[in-house]
Amino acid sequence: MFPGAFLTLILGTFYWLSAVTRVGGGDWGQFQTFGYMGGIAHPPGYPLIIGTTYVATRVVRFAEPAHVANIVGATFAVAAGVALFYAGWLLTRSRVAALVATTVFATGYSIWSEESQVGLVSVQTLLVFLLIAALAAYGDRPAGPRLLAIAFLTGLSLTNHGLSMFMLPATAIYVASRRFPGIARPGTLLRAVTAVALGLTPWLHVVRGLVVPVPIDRPENLTRLGILDLRHQVFDRSLAKESQDSHSDQLLEASRQKALAEWPSFAHDLLREYGWVWIALSLVGWLVLARQRPRLAAWIAWIGLATLWFSLITPPLLDSDRYSSVIYALLVLCLAVVIGWAIGAVGQLVGTFTPDRLRIATLAVSLILLASAGLRIHQQLTGPARFNVVRLRENAEEQAEIGLGIVRHMEPGGVYFTNWTSSWYTRYARHVLGVDRGLSIETVDYGSMGFERVSEVLASGRRLYLQRSTPQYEESFNLVKRAGVFYEVLPKT
């Protein structure tokens, strides 16, 4: 209990103080906005994140909803760190190994930046760590309660990202290959199915989206989500199976070319996250794990390879930074394994020494490892990782004020054309902060800025505003800069 409370305090202070206080763009802004409004996020819906944030913003009324949402993300990150520590301890029986691995992971460049705003990374890594801990415990001693824990976490994992679907076959094979008496009894199977269903309960948040539509323009919010839409969100879109017609071969080839072009960036992110030393140690750790727990090593290898395929090969090419967080999580658990193995190996090497010398040698190795972890903390808290988080906070402050200024300066009933990533600053100001005034905020292609629809909007008598100007607009219309950050479109006279 003491290590868990200590880690919660340390990680809580670290992540909660890092939480961005204003609304962000992209997925962050969407989760912050829908988390307060109770909407349905883009596929696969992320009901665990949205539902938890919705409850938190209703309970904590004294802070800005975006900040509360980011505190929720930070809390998931704290839970992920504690889960990593206990999973590492379960695999190694070494608190030092678990602590070093937790330190390396918690201070990672993209991990830290992703946890400063509510997003899918902290939830996904938490679920991975919890499921690995449950699988390890089940592998040590198969029993009904441990099977139910696996079943519940499997269901819960399906309430975040579609990546969790890759865990299903590996988890089923793991359980089937490590059976216990009575596992096939109808009562046991029924309890396991019930546990999976309980894990799926965050999807009840979708019911609210069906009953109480959220006033956000499509496609940002699916106000009516039917069974076919649900299948499309969870299975088709989450596995990136975009509809492919006769151009499927061209799409696949374009995806391959894009993956090859993206690979250097992915490799750079991986090295920035850990560095060659940590990666090499983690790979050795997987070999140690393959010798000690071959089933669990196979499960980890499958999830890692499937995630690589998903984030780098499957069209369309996805943001490798976020999805490779699962790979970071798997690597850091293997890092714990190799550190635990190294500490144990010291005992074997000095087995002929006296017990006092053995304790001194083990203590010396532990201190060296903890010192390395301390250097890691110093490197991240004073280097690019810290500056990255500071930049995120400053950017959110600036963009939130710009978004608020835009909706305040627009004429009532006006239309604002913006791209999806930046739209959340203005949507948040309108729907969450209450600066409504009958405005319409529409997502358009960033290249054309909705040029094909401009005549339709102006003909309706509404004022049209743009996030940015384009040559087509400058040639055909008068553009007047408003508040120094956006443009009003006026017919040429």
C-alpha positions in Angstrom: 0.0 0.0 0.0 2.8 2.4 0.9 4.5 2.4 -2.6 1.2 3.0 -4.2 0.3 6.0 -2.0 3.8 7.4 -2.5 3.7 7.0 -6.2 0.2 8.5 -6.4 1.4 11.6 -4.5 4.6 12.0 -6.6 2.9 11.3 -10.0 -0.2 13.3 -9.0 1.9 16.4 -8.2 3.9 15.9 -11.4 0.9 15.5 -13.7 -1.7 17.7 -12.1 0.7 20.6 -12.0 1.5 20.0 -15.7 -2.2 19.9 -16.7 -3.0 22.6 -19.3 -5.5 25.1 -18.0 -7.2 26.1 -21.2 -8.9 24.4 -24.2 -6.7 22.8 -26.8 -7.0 21.9 -30.5 -7.5 18.6 -32.3 -8.6 15.6 -30.2 -7.7 17.3 -27.0 -10.2 20.2 -27.7 -12.8 17.7 -28.8 -12.5 15.6 -25.6 -12.6 18.8 -23.5 -15.6 20.2 -25.3 -17.6 17.0 -25.6 -16.5 15.9 -22.1 -18.4 18.9 -20.8 -21.3 18.8 -23.2 -21.7 15.0 -23.2 -21.3 14.5 -26.9 -20.0 11.6 -28.9 -16.4 12.0 -30.0 -15.1 10.8 -33.4 -14.9 7.1 -34.0 -14.7 4.9 -32.0 -16.4 7.3 -29.6 -14.1 7.1 -26.6 -16.9 6.7 -24.1 -14.6 6.1 -21.1 -12.8 9.4 -21.6 -15.9 11.4 -22.5 -18.1 9.9 -19.8 -15.5 10.3 -17.0 -14.9 13.9 -18.1 -18.6 14.6 -18.2 -19.1 13.5 -14.6 -16.0 15.3 -13.4 -17.0 18.6 -14.9 -20.4 18.3 -13.2 -18.8 17.6 -9.9 -16.0 20.2 -10.0 -17.9 23.5 -10.8 -15.3 26.0 -9.6 -12.7 25.5 -12.3 -12.9 26.0 -16.1 -14.2 22.8 -17.7 -11.2 22.4 -20.0 -8.9 22.4 -17.0 -11.0 19.9 -15.2 -10.9 17.7 -18.3 -7.2 17.9 -18.3 -7.0 17.0 -14.6 -9.0 13.9 -15.5 -6.4 13.0 -18.1 -3.7 13.6 -15.6 -5.5 11.3 -13.1 -5.6 8.6 -15.7 -1.9 9.1 -16.2 -1.3 8.8 -12.4 -3.3 5.6 -12.4 -1.2 4.3 -15.4 2.0 5.0 -13.5 0.9 3.2 -10.4 -0.4 0.3 -12.5 3.0 0.1 -14.3 4.8 0.0 -10.9 2.7 -2.9 -9.7 2.9 -4.8 -13.0 6.6 -4.3 -13.0 6.8 -5.6 -9.4 4.6 -8.5 -10.2 6.9 -9.5 -13.1 10.2 -9.0 -11.2 9.5 -8.9 -7.4 11.8 -5.9 -7.4 10.6 -2.4 -6.3 13.8 -0.9 -7.7 13.2 -2.3 -11.1 9.5 -1.3 -11.1 10.4 2.2 -9.9 13.1 2.8 -12.5 10.8 1.6 -15.3 8.0 3.9 -14.0 10.3 6.9 -13.9 11.5 6.3 -17.5 7.9 6.0 -18.8 6.3 8.8 -16.8 8.8 11.4 -17.9 8.8 10.4 -21.5 8.8 13.3 -24.1 5.5 12.5 -25.8 4.0 10.6 -22.9 4.3 13.7 -20.6 3.0 16.1 -23.3 0.0 13.8 -24.1 -0.8 13.5 -20.4 -0.9 17.3 -19.9 -4.2 17.4 -21.8 -7.1 14.8 -21.7 -6.5 12.2 -24.4 -6.4 8.6 -25.3 -2.8 7.9 -24.4 -3.1 7.8 -20.6 -6.3 5.6 -20.7 -4.8 3.3 -23.3 -1.5 2.7 -21.4 -3.4 2.3 -18.1 -5.5 -0.5 -19.7 -2.4 -2.1 -21.1 -0.6 -2.1 -17.8 -3.7 -3.4 -15.9 -4.3 -6.2 -18.4 -0.7 -7.3 -18.3 -0.8 -7.4 -14.5 -4.0 -9.5 -14.7 -2.5 -11.8 -17.2 0.7 -12.3 -15.2 -1.3 -13.0 -12.0 -3.5 -15.5 -13.9 -0.4 -17.1 -15.4 1.0 -17.6 -11.9 -2.1 -19.2 -10.6 -5.1 -19.7 -12.9 -8.3 -19.2 -10.9 -11.9 -17.9 -11.4 -11.5 -14.5 -9.9 -8.4 -13.8 -11.9 -10.2 -14.8 -15.1 -13.0 -12.4 -14.2 -10.4 -9.6 -13.8 -9.1 -10.3 -17.3 -12.6 -10.4 -18.7 -13.6 -7.1 -17.1 -10.4 -5.3 -18.3 -10.9 -6.8 -21.8 -14.4 -5.2 -21.9 -13.1 -1.9 -20.4 -10.3 -1.8 -23.0 -13.0 -1.7 -25.7 -14.3 1.7 -24.4 -11.2 3.6 -25.5 -9.4 3.1 -28.8 -9.8 0.5 -31.5 -6.2 -0.6 -30.8 -7.6 -2.7 -28.0 -9.3 -5.0 -30.5 -5.8 -6.4 -31.3 -5.7 -7.6 -27.7 -8.7 -9.8 -28.0 -7.3 -12.8 -29.9 -4.0 -12.7 -28.0 -5.8 -12.6 -24.6 -8.2 -15.4 -25.7 -5.3 -17.6 -26.7 -3.4 -16.8 -23.5 -6.4 -17.8 -21.3 -7.1 -20.9 -23.4 -3.5 -22.1 -23.1 -3.5 -21.8 -19.3 -6.7 -23.4 -18.2 -7.9 -24.4 -14.7 -10.4 -27.0 -13.6 -13.9 -25.8 -14.2 -13.0 -23.0 -16.7 -15.4 -24.6 -19.3 -18.4 -24.9 -17.0 -21.4 -22.8 -18.1 -21.4 -20.9 -14.8 -17.8 -19.8 -15.2 -18.4 -18.8 -18.8 -21.5 -16.9 -17.9 -19.6 -15.0 -15.1 -16.8 -14.2 -17.6 -19.3 -12.8 -20.1 -21.0 -10.8 -17.4 -17.6 -9.3 -16.4 -16.9 -8.3 -20.1 -20.4 -6.7 -20.2 -19.6 -4.8 -17.0 -16.4 -3.5 -18.5 -18.4 -2.2 -21.5 -20.8 -0.1 -19.3 -19.1 3.2 -20.3 -20.7 2.7 -23.7 -24.0 3.6 -21.9 -22.8 7.2 -22.4 -23.7 6.7 -26.1 -27.3 6.3 -25.0 -27.2 9.9 -23.7 -26.0 11.0 -27.0 -29.0 9.4 -28.6 -31.5 10.9 -26.3 -29.9 14.4 -25.8 -28.3 15.5 -29.1 -25.4 17.9 -28.7 -25.6 21.0 -30.9 -22.3 20.6 -32.8 -22.3 20.5 -36.6 -21.6 17.2 -38.3 -19.2 15.5 -38.7 -17.7 16.6 -35.4 -20.6 15.0 -33.5 -22.8 12.0 -34.4 -26.0 13.2 -32.8 -27.8 10.1 -33.9 -25.9 6.9 -33.5 -27.6 3.7 -34.8 -26.4 0.1 -34.7 -24.8 0.3 -38.1 -23.1 3.5 -37.2 -21.8 1.8 -34.0 -20.4 -1.1 -36.1 -18.8 1.5 -38.4 -17.2 3.3 -35.5 -15.9 0.4 -33.5 -14.9 -2.0 -36.3 -14.5 -0.2 -39.6 -13.1 3.2 -38.6 -11.2 2.0 -35.6 -9.3 -0.5 -37.8 -8.9 2.2 -40.4 -10.8 0.1 -43.0 -11.8 3.0 -45.1 -14.2 2.1 -47.9 -12.0 1.2 -50.9 -13.4 0.9 -54.4 -11.6 0.4 -57.7 -8.8 2.7 -56.4 -7.9 0.3 -53.5 -4.6 -0.7 -55.1 -3.6 3.0 -55.6 -4.6 3.8 -52.0 -2.6 0.9 -50.6 0.5 1.9 -52.6 0.1 5.5 -51.5 -0.1 4.2 -47.9 3.1 2.2 -48.3 4.9 5.2 -49.7 3.6 7.4 -46.9 4.6 4.8 -44.3 8.2 4.7 -45.7 8.3 8.5 -45.6 7.0 8.5 -42.0 9.4 5.9 -40.7 12.3 8.3 -40.0 9.9 10.4 -38.0 8.7 7.4 -36.0 12.3 6.3 -35.3 13.2 9.8 -34.2 10.2 9.9 -31.8 11.1 6.5 -30.4 14.7 7.5 -29.7 13.6 10.9 -28.3 11.3 9.0 -26.0 13.9 6.6 -24.6 17.2 6.5 -26.4 19.2 3.5 -27.6 20.3 2.4 -24.2 16.8 2.0 -22.8 15.5 0.4 -26.0 18.4 -2.1 -26.1 17.8 -3.0 -22.5 14.1 -3.4 -23.1 14.7 -5.8 -26.0 17.0 -7.9 -23.7 14.2 -7.7 -21.2 11.8 -9.2 -23.6 14.2 -12.2 -24.2 14.4 -12.7 -20.4 10.6 -12.5 -20.2 10.3 -15.1 -23.1 12.4 -17.5 -21.0 10.5 -16.8 -17.8 6.9 -16.3 -19.1 6.7 -17.4 -22.7 3.0 -16.9 -23.0 3.1 -13.3 -21.7 6.1 -12.5 -23.9 4.2 -13.8 -26.9 1.2 -11.6 -25.9 3.4 -8.5 -25.7 5.1 -9.3 -29.0 1.7 -9.6 -30.7 0.4 -6.4 -29.4 3.6 -4.5 -30.3 3.7 -5.8 -33.9 -0.1 -5.3 -34.4 0.3 -1.7 -33.1 3.2 -1.0 -35.4 1.2 -2.4 -38.3 -1.8 -0.3 -37.3 0.0 3.0 -36.9 2.5 2.8 -39.8 1.0 0.5 -42.5 -2.8 0.5 -42.5 -4.3 3.3 -44.6 -4.8 6.1 -43.7 -1.4 6.6 -42.0 -2.1 7.6 -38.4 -0.4 9.8 -35.8 2.5 7.5 -34.8 3.2 9.6 -31.7 0.0 8.6 -30.0 -0.4 5.0 -31.1 3.2 4.1 -30.5 2.6 5.0 -26.8 1.4 1.4 -26.5 4.8 0.3 -27.8 6.5 2.5 -25.2 4.3 0.9 -22.5 5.4 -2.6 -23.6 9.0 -1.6 -23.9 9.1 -0.1 -20.4 7.6 -3.3 -18.9 10.4 -5.3 -20.5 12.8 -2.7 -19.1 11.5 -3.5 -15.6 12.1 -7.2 -16.4 15.7 -6.8 -17.4 16.5 -4.6 -14.5 15.0 -7.1 -12.1 16.9 -9.8 -13.8 20.2 -7.8 -13.5 19.6 -7.3 -9.7 19.0 -11.0 -9.3 22.1 -11.8 -11.4 24.2 -9.8 -9.0 23.1 -12.2 -6.2 24.2 -15.2 -8.3 27.6 -13.6 -9.2 28.4 -12.9 -5.6 26.8 -16.0 -4.2 30.1 -17.1 -2.6 30.3 -13.9 -0.7 29.1 -13.4 2.8 25.5 -12.3 3.3 26.7 -8.8 4.2 28.7 -8.4 1.0 25.8 -9.7 -1.0 23.5 -7.1 0.5 26.1 -4.4 -0.1 26.5 -5.5 -3.8 22.7 -5.6 -4.3 22.4 -2.2 -2.7 25.2 -0.7 -4.8 23.5 -1.9 -8.1 20.1 -0.6 -6.9 21.7 2.8 -6.1 23.3 3.0 -9.5 20.0 2.2 -11.2 18.1 4.8 -9.1 20.8 7.3 -9.9 20.3 6.6 -13.6 16.6 7.2 -13.1 17.4 10.5 -11.3 19.5 11.6 -14.3 16.6 10.7 -16.5 14.2 12.9 -14.5 16.7 15.8 -14.6 17.2 15.4 -18.3 13.5 15.5 -19.0 12.5 18.2 -16.5 15.1 20.6 -17.7 15.3 19.8 -21.3 13.1 19.5 -24.4 10.4 17.5 -22.6 9.7 20.3 -20.2 9.9 23.0 -22.8 7.4 21.0 -24.9 4.8 21.0 -22.1 5.4 24.7 -21.4 4.8 25.4 -25.1 1.6 23.4 -25.0 0.3 25.5 -22.0 1.3 28.8 -23.6 -0.2 27.8 -27.0 -3.5 26.8 -25.3 -3.6 30.1 -23.4 -3.0 32.1 -26.6 -5.4 30.1 -28.9 -8.2 30.0 -26.2 -8.1 33.8 -26.1 -8.1 34.0 -29.9 -11.1 31.6 -30.1 -12.9 33.7 -27.5 -12.1 36.9 -29.3 -13.3 35.5 -32.7 -16.8 34.5 -31.4 -17.1 37.8 -29.6 -16.2 39.9 -32.7 -18.5 38.0 -35.1 -21.9 39.4 -36.0 -24.8 37.4 -34.5 -25.8 34.6 -36.9 -22.5 34.7 -38.6 -20.7 31.7 -40.2 -17.1 30.8 -39.5 -15.1 28.5 -41.8 -12.2 26.8 -40.0 -10.2 23.6 -40.1 -11.1 20.7 -37.7 -8.1 21.0 -35.5 -8.5 24.7 -34.8 -12.3 24.6 -34.6 -12.4 23.6 -31.0 -11.1 26.9 -29.7 -14.1 28.6 -31.1 -16.6 25.7 -30.5 -15.5 25.6 -26.9 -16.0 29.4 -26.5 -19.4 29.2 -28.0 -20.9 26.0 -26.5 -19.0 25.7 -23.2 -18.3 29.3 -22.2 -21.7 30.4 -23.5 -20.7 33.0 -26.2 -23.3 31.7 -28.5 -25.1 34.6 -30.4 -26.5 32.1 -33.0 -23.2 31.5 -34.7 -22.4 28.6 -37.0 -18.9 27.1 -36.9 -18.2 24.8 -39.8 -15.2 22.6 -40.6 -13.9 23.0 -44.1 -10.8 21.8 -46.1 -7.9 23.9 -44.9 -6.6 24.3 -48.5 -9.7 25.8 -50.0 -11.3 27.1 -46.8 -14.7 26.2 -48.2 -14.4 28.5 -51.2 -17.0 26.4 -53.1 -19.7 27.3 -50.5 -19.0 31.0 -50.1 -21.6 32.2 -52.6 -24.3 30.1 -50.9 -23.5 31.6 -47.5 -23.4 35.2 -48.7 -26.6 34.8 -50.7 -28.4 33.7 -47.4 -27.6 37.1 -46.0 -25.3 35.8 -43.2 -21.9 37.2 -42.5 -19.0 34.9 -43.5 -15.7 34.7 -41.7 -12.5 32.7 -42.4 -9.7 31.3 -40.3 -7.3 32.3 -43.0 -7.2 33.8 -46.5 -6.5 31.9 -49.7 -5.7 33.1 -53.3 -9.1 32.2 -54.5 -10.8 34.4 -51.9 -8.4 37.3 -52.5 -9.1 37.2 -56.2 -12.9 37.0 -56.0 -13.8 38.8 -52.7 -12.8 41.6 -50.4 -11.2 40.2 -47.2 -11.3 42.4 -44.1 -9.2 41.4 -41.2 -11.1 41.3 -37.9 -9.4 41.4 -34.4 -6.1 40.8 -36.2 -6.6 37.1 -36.4 -9.5 36.2 -38.8 -11.1 37.5 -41.9 -14.6 38.7 -43.0 -15.6 37.9 -46.6 -17.3 40.7 -48.4 -18.5 40.8 -52.1 -16.3 42.8 -54.4 -17.8 46.2 -55.3 
